[in-house]
Amino acid sequence: MTGVQTCALPILRLEKAIELERLKAENLLFHQRLETELDIARKIQQILLPQHIPSTTTIDIGASSQSAKQVGGDYHDIIELPSGNLGIAIGDVSGKGMPAALLMANAQASLRRYSESTYSPGEIIYRLNDHRLKVGGFHKQGLKVIDK
């Protein structure tokens, strides 16, 4: 080994160590940003769930939701229908995490849109299924109407 090669080895090791530290810092920053974005998404998803449960003389209603991850595809909604009755919806989008949360938000928005009409519960579910086929993703949902 020549003197030049012997001097070059410590420099190469130092360069590799510096690059490794840079990559570690970059990875840490990426994960911190991801956690921040997921926390924001979780807060948004919580806002999409009912904040107020309408009162009824026929049944006591309570609701709670806890995702397995920061965000997920489970949801529930309690909607005052044009008929004066309440619609109680429970749904589950397949998968976990951000993709499921986005599909859940879309399903909830569609449910609310169709529930503003005078459609029957069966027609609302039919329209939701038709919409779901266009959007993609697998989603189970039930809608129960009760007298207020």
C-alpha positions in Angstrom: 0.0 0.0 0.0 1.4 3.4 -0.9 1.4 6.4 1.4 -1.3 8.1 -0.7 -3.6 5.1 -0.3 -2.9 4.9 3.4 -4.0 8.6 3.8 -7.0 8.1 1.6 -8.6 5.4 3.8 -9.3 7.6 6.9 -10.7 10.3 4.6 -13.0 7.8 2.9 -14.1 6.5 6.3 -14.8 10.1 7.5 -16.8 10.9 4.4 -18.9 7.7 4.9 -19.5 8.6 8.5 -20.5 12.1 7.6 -22.9 10.8 4.9 -24.3 8.2 7.4 -25.0 10.9 9.9 -26.7 13.1 7.2 -28.9 10.2 6.2 -29.9 9.5 9.8 -30.8 13.2 10.3 -32.8 13.2 7.1 -34.6 10.0 8.1 -35.4 11.5 11.6 -36.8 14.6 10.0 -38.9 12.6 7.6 -40.4 10.6 10.4 -41.1 13.7 12.5 -42.9 15.3 9.5 -44.9 12.1 8.9 -46.0 11.9 12.6 -47.0 15.6 12.4 -49.1 15.0 9.3 -50.7 11.9 10.8 -51.6 13.8 13.9 -53.2 16.5 11.8 -55.1 13.8 9.8 -56.3 12.2 13.1 -57.6 15.5 14.3 -59.4 16.1 11.0 -60.9 12.6 11.1 -62.2 13.2 14.7 -63.9 16.4 13.5 -65.7 14.4 10.8 -67.3 12.2 13.4 -70.5 13.6 15.0 -69.7 16.3 17.6 -73.3 16.5 18.7 -75.7 13.6 19.1 -79.3 14.6 18.6 -81.7 13.7 21.4 -84.6 11.4 20.9 -87.4 10.2 23.0 -87.2 6.6 21.7 -83.6 5.6 22.3 -80.5 6.6 24.2 -77.6 7.1 21.8 -73.9 7.3 22.5 -70.9 7.0 20.2 -67.1 6.7 20.5 -64.3 5.9 18.1 -60.7 4.7 18.6 -58.5 3.9 15.6 -55.9 1.1 15.7 -53.5 3.6 14.1 -53.5 7.4 14.1 -56.2 7.3 11.4 -58.4 4.5 10.0 -61.4 3.5 8.1 -64.1 3.0 10.8 -66.8 5.6 11.2 -70.2 6.3 12.5 -72.6 9.1 12.0 -75.9 10.3 13.4 -77.9 12.3 10.9 -81.1 14.2 11.2 -83.1 13.2 8.1 -85.5 15.5 6.2 -88.3 13.2 7.5 -87.5 14.3 11.0 -86.2 10.8 11.9 -82.6 10.0 12.8 -80.3 8.0 10.6 -77.6 6.0 12.4 -74.8 4.9 10.2 -71.9 2.6 10.9 -69.2 1.9 8.3 -65.9 0.2 7.9 -63.5 0.8 5.0 -61.1 -2.0 4.4 -57.5 -1.3 5.3 -55.8 0.9 7.8 -54.0 4.2 7.8 -54.3 7.1 5.4 -55.8 5.3 2.4 -58.7 4.0 4.6 -59.1 7.4 6.2 -59.5 9.1 2.9 -62.0 6.5 1.7 -63.9 6.9 5.0 -64.1 10.7 4.6 -65.4 10.2 1.1 -68.0 7.7 2.2 -69.2 9.9 5.1 -69.5 12.9 2.7 -71.5 10.8 0.3 -73.7 9.5 3.0 -74.5 13.0 4.2 -75.2 14.2 0.7 -77.6 11.4 -0.1 -79.2 11.7 3.4 -80.2 15.3 2.6 -82.7 14.0 0.0 -85.9 12.2 0.6 -84.4 8.8 -0.4 -85.3 5.8 1.6 -82.6 4.1 3.6 -82.4 1.4 1.0 -82.0 3.9 -1.8 -79.3 5.8 0.2 -77.3 2.6 0.6 -77.8 1.7 -3.1 -76.5 5.1 -4.1 -73.5 4.8 -1.7 -72.7 1.4 -3.2 -72.9 2.8 -6.7 -70.6 5.7 -5.8 -68.2 3.3 -4.0 -67.8 1.3 -7.2 -66.7 4.5 -9.0 -64.3 5.5 -6.2 -62.9 2.1 -5.5 -62.0 0.4 -2.2 -64.0 -2.1 -0.2 -66.5 -0.7 2.3 -69.2 -2.1 4.5 -71.9 0.1 5.8 -75.3 0.0 7.6 -77.9 2.6 8.0 -80.7 2.4 10.5 -83.5 4.9 10.7 -85.3 5.5 14.0 -88.1 7.7 15.1 -87.0 10.8 16.8 
